[in-house]
Amino acid sequence: MGTLKELGAFFNSSASRNVVLKDICKTAPASGELSDQKAIKIPSMTRWTSLDDCLHTFLKLCPSIVDALEKIVAEFNDPDTRSKARNWSKIILDFELVLVEHVSYLFF
């Protein structure tokens, strides 16, 4: 839950980073019922169902989030922002691998 919260804060704390994510989501919209979802949801500490909603949104937007992070690394001038975006990209890609392996293990 902390990772989703921190990732959401990374995008939401900067208008320019948020615009990058929204623009990428417009050109490669998420599928299904989240096609109009253009932001990372932050889980609520008091609502346990919000975590499920946040994870669902994150998984649908994951390719767009990675693309946005890569664009930030390539185009932003601030070294700190670029470093954070690079680190988030690595974390997400590692998280995807772990998640896929876990799900595969459970079902196969």
Buried (B, 14 or more C-beta within 10 A) or exposed (E): EEEBBEBBEBBBEBEEBBEBBBBBBEEEBBEEEBEEBBBBBBBBEEEEEBBEEBBBBBEBBBBBBBBBBBBBBEEBEEEEBBEBBBEBBEBBEEBBEEEEEEEEEEEE
